[in-house]
Amino acid sequence: KPKKVRKPRTIYSSFQLAALQRRFQKTQYLALPERAELAASLGLTQTQVKIWFQNKRSKIKKIMKNGEMPPEHSPSSSDPMACNSPQSPAVWEPQGSSR
């Protein structure tokens, strides 16, 4: 039985990766028209974009499962547990005021 010939691994340019990362930070799931538009603008196939998003979601899920927060993952408003903003300082009542 002959071995199945695999397509060589896609090497993304830094421009393509940056664009994919930016879009992923906005939304982790793309509708078909969005995927087609993104693929066309980056010179990739829709399948390449789809697989990149699948792999990225899987990687994020794995990292979250291990209790780590990936540095490039910006929290979405639907994720109340994630927070990249600095802690707000505690509000201290100055002595002698309002008394």
C-alpha positions in Angstrom: 0.0 0.0 0.0 1.7 3.3 -1.1 2.0 6.0 1.5 -0.4 8.9 1.2 1.3 12.1 -0.1 0.8 15.0 2.2 0.7 18.6 1.2 3.7 20.5 2.6 3.2 22.5 5.7 2.1 26.1 5.0 4.6 28.8 6.0 2.8 32.0 6.8 4.5 35.3 6.3 4.7 37.7 9.3 2.2 39.9 7.5 -0.3 37.0 7.2 0.3 36.0 10.8 -0.2 39.5 12.1 -3.5 39.8 10.2 -4.7 36.4 11.3 -3.9 37.3 15.0 -5.7 40.6 14.8 -8.8 39.0 13.4 -8.6 36.2 16.0 -8.5 38.7 18.8 -11.7 40.3 17.4 -13.5 37.0 16.9 -12.5 33.4 17.3 -15.0 32.2 14.8 -15.4 33.4 11.2 -18.5 33.2 9.1 -18.0 31.8 5.6 -18.0 35.3 3.9 -15.6 36.7 6.4 -13.3 33.7 5.9 -13.4 34.1 2.1 -12.7 37.9 2.4 -9.8 37.3 4.8 -8.3 34.5 2.7 -8.5 36.6 -0.4 -6.9 39.6 1.2 -4.0 37.5 2.6 -3.4 35.4 -0.5 -4.4 32.2 1.3 -7.0 29.6 0.6 -10.2 29.4 2.7 -9.0 26.0 4.0 -5.7 27.5 5.2 -7.6 30.2 7.1 -10.1 27.7 8.5 -7.3 25.4 9.7 -5.3 28.3 11.2 -8.3 29.4 13.3 -9.1 25.8 14.4 -5.5 25.3 15.5 -5.4 28.6 17.3 -8.7 27.8 19.2 -7.3 24.4 20.1 -4.0 26.0 21.3 -5.9 28.6 23.4 -8.1 25.9 24.9 -5.1 23.7 25.8 -3.3 26.7 27.4 -6.5 27.7 29.4 -6.9 24.1 30.6 -3.3 24.2 32.0 -4.3 27.4 33.9 -2.0 29.7 31.9 -2.9 32.9 30.1 -1.4 33.3 26.6 0.1 36.8 26.2 -1.4 37.4 22.7 -4.9 36.3 23.8 -7.0 39.4 24.5 -10.1 38.7 26.5 -13.5 39.1 24.9 -16.3 40.9 26.6 -18.1 37.5 26.9 -15.2 36.2 29.1 -15.6 37.8 32.5 -12.8 35.6 34.0 -10.1 37.0 31.6 -8.7 40.4 32.4 -5.5 41.8 30.8 -6.0 45.3 32.2 -4.0 46.3 35.3 -5.6 46.0 38.6 -7.4 49.1 39.7 -5.8 50.5 42.9 -7.8 50.1 46.1 -9.7 53.2 47.1 -8.3 54.5 50.4 -10.3 56.9 52.4 -7.9 59.7 53.4 -7.8 60.2 57.1 -9.9 63.2 58.3 -12.0 63.5 55.2 -15.8 63.2 55.3 -15.8 62.9 59.1 
